[in-house]
Amino acid sequence: MSDPQKPSIHLSFSDKYTDDHSQQYFQKHHRKKLSDRLEHRMAERALALAGNPASVLDLPCGTGRFWDMLAREPQRELLAADYSEAMLEVAARVRDPAVVRRFRLLQCSAFEITLPDHSVDCVFSIRLMHHVGESSNRIAMLKEFRRVTRDTVVLSLWVDGNYKAWRRRKLEEKRRQGGEKSDNRFIVPSAQFEQECRDAGFTIVGHVDFLPHLFMWRTYVLRKMGI
């Protein structure tokens, strides 16, 4: 795979996923078995809300954490994309070869997906949107997802109104007072994000919370308007 040109919108955190960091990312989530199971359960419930789509683009796919789950539907058409070539290479190396063969792999940015309009039934995007701090960038990404999907988007992000979000706000305030830089992870008020979804051309089918009132993770199911 050749390196993609940097897209017009570029998130600096994307450049950290070297070969070593991508392997560390795989090992980190491989160790967190309980949280991984809970996140898989959240994603499965969201896909059910989306109607168990017949074709899915996993973006960013990282090291293929959700590939086994996505591949359980034997007739499902599967695509996976990531900005990092190293992530794709680690995923292809560590996952079951029979599962890897089910996926068409793409190296691209979530802001400029190298697929035609209306390519898949569902864009499945876990652990990306919480890295996008600017509202205009979130809307731009959502519009690109809308271009590529025929029907739905399943995506996760950090939302407010829970204990972990309150703790995170305290930590951010302490960092600001100490002159520390942001770690490129952001909480978005749920009402604000839902309006951004509508502005980008989606209706909200529903959402699934990781652990309600405790954790920040929420997975939204969006449906493309005007289809």
Buried (B, 14 or more C-beta within 10 A) or exposed (E): EEEBEEBEBBBEEBEEBEEEBBBBBBEEBEEEEEBBEBBBEBBBBBBEBBBEBBBBBBBBBBBBBBBEBBBEBEEBBBBBBBBBBBBBBBBBEBBEEEBBEBBEBBBBBBBBBEBEEBBBBBBBBBBBBBBBBEBEBBBBBBBBBBBBBBBBBBBBBBBBBBEBBEEBEEEBEEEEEEEEEEEBBBBBEBEEBBEBBEEBBBEEBEBBBBBEEEBBBBBBBBBBEEE
